[in-house]
């Protein structure tokens, strides 16, 4: 009886083959999807890496251009070039007999920068530590104890 019961619910062989084929195709589709996602992420990472390399190369080129322009500016503003350009424009060197100084009333000139006090100046006119902060903790407690004990004796 048991054998007949199992045989009654046994599936047809073509159905078993179809189910195995479905499971195989499902696995194949999952592997294909994971591969596609992996390929997509790898492609994006490679594209981003190339973009970073291009931007770094561009930044280095800009730094070289800036350095070149600074060099050109230094050459153009060097003393020999400035002197040659001034002579081409008709300027001549000023000598002491052609120099004119203008006196402006009320202008005292630039005051010199005082970076340090003059020698011999008394820097320590005020004490560095205030007297309030020179008392030790022991002195403070002892004085407080004495003042508290003297108040107790006066009250009777």
SULCORQUI-V907868 format. One record per helix or strand. SS is the DSSP state (@ for helix, = for strand). FROM is the first residue (numbers start at 1). TO is the last residue. If there is no record, write none. Layout:
ss from to
SS FROM TO
SS FROM TO
This chain:
ss from to
@ 2 8
@ 13 76
@ 79 88
@ 131 133
@ 137 154
